[in-house]
Amino acid sequence: MQYIDFELDGDYVELNQLLKLAGLCDSGGQGKLIVASGAVRVDGQQELRKTCKIHAGQVVRIDDVEIRVG
């Protein structure tokens, strides 16, 4: 398992943008495709909303990568 600690600049980040900013994809559009595929879990639950707002304290997981948002 790979862990990434991500610090927010504002109140939240959209899920597809988080995947891009964490380096897991090359663009927000590619991030949307990954979310739509059902591969992303937020706080243990599958998340299909591409622009879901991710706040501090949440955990996003895709395959063997876990992003801890602070």
N, C-alpha and C positions, 0 to 999 in steps of 0.2 A: 504494500500500500504506500502510495506517495501522498504526502501531506503538503498543502499549500496554505499559508496564512495570507489572507487578503485584507488590507485595510481600506475601509471606505473613505472617500473624499467628502461625500455628502450623507444624506439620510438613507439612501438606498442605491442599489445598482440593478439594472434589468438583467435577468438571468442570461439571455443570449450575449449581452455585453460582458458579463462576468466571465463567461467561458473564453471570450476573446482576450480580455485583459489578463486572465490567468495563464494565457499562452496555450490553451487547449485547442484552439482553432484559429484560423487566419483572419476571419471576418465575422461581423455580427450576423450576416446572412448564413454563414456556415454554422454559427451557433444556433440559429433558429432551426436549421435542419436537424441538428443533434438533439435538441429539445423535442422536436416533433417526432423523432424516432422512438421516443420513450426511454432513452438511455439515462436520463438525468433524474436523480432523486434529491429532494430538498427535505431536510430533517426526517429522512427515512421514508418519505412518501414520493411516489412517482409524480413528476411535475411535467405537464404538457403545455402550460401557458408560456409561450416564448418570451414574453416581456414581463413575467412575474417579478415583482419587486422583492429583492433580497436585502434584508436588513442585518445589522450587526447581531452576532450571536447565532446566526443560522449556519447550517452545514450543508454544502452541496456536494453530491457524490456522482461521479461518472466513471464507470468501469472500476479501475483500481486507484483512482485519484480522488482525494477528499479535499475540498476547499473549505477552510474555516474562515468565516467572514467576521472581521472585527471592526 
